[in-house]
Amino acid sequence: MVKITIKNNIRKIVKELDEENIVNNVAGEVEEALEEKVKEDLKKAIARVKANQRRTLFARDL
């Protein structure tokens, strides 16, 4: 299966969001956990699309 998250991008986003510069490193397990969370959210969104008899996934489905 194709990876959704990219570790380097996660690091960049953490640096952008960490205004107080508290986080120095991002563990590899964060990428894996985030990947699973995104997949679960997408599965739920797909179920919502199906329940609403649509073929288009919208942001509101998330």
N, C-alpha and C positions, 0 to 999 in steps of 0.2 A: 504494500500500500504506500502511496505517496505521503511524504512527510509534510505536515502543514506548517509546523513551527521550525524556525531556524535558530540555533543556539546563539549565533552572533547577533541576530536581530533582537533576541530576548535581552542580551546584555546591553545593547544600545538603548532599548526602551527602559530598562531598569535604571540606567544612568540618567536618562531624561527625567524620569519620574522621581528619582531619589534626590530631592532638592537639598537635603542636608548631607549628602555624600556619605551615607552610612554603610551602604553595601559595597564591598570591594570585589567579591567574586560571586558567580552564579554556578551552583552545582549542576552537574549533568542531569541529575534526577529531576530538576525543575523543568527542563525541556520535555522529558518523558511524561511528567505529570500534566504539564500544560497541553501536550499533544493529546493525551487521553481525555482531558476536560473538554477540549475543543471538539473532539470526535463525538463525545456524549451529547454536547449541546447541539451539534449538527444532526445527530440521530433524532433528538427530540423535535427539532425544527422540521425535519422531513416528515415525521409523524403528524405534525400540525398541518403541513401542506396537504398531506393525504386526507386527513380528517375534514379539511375544508374543501376538498375536491378541486384543488388547484394543481398546476404544474410548475409554478414559479415560486422559488424560495425568496422571501422578503426579509428585511432586517427585523420586522415586527414578529417574525416567526421565532426569532432567537429569544 
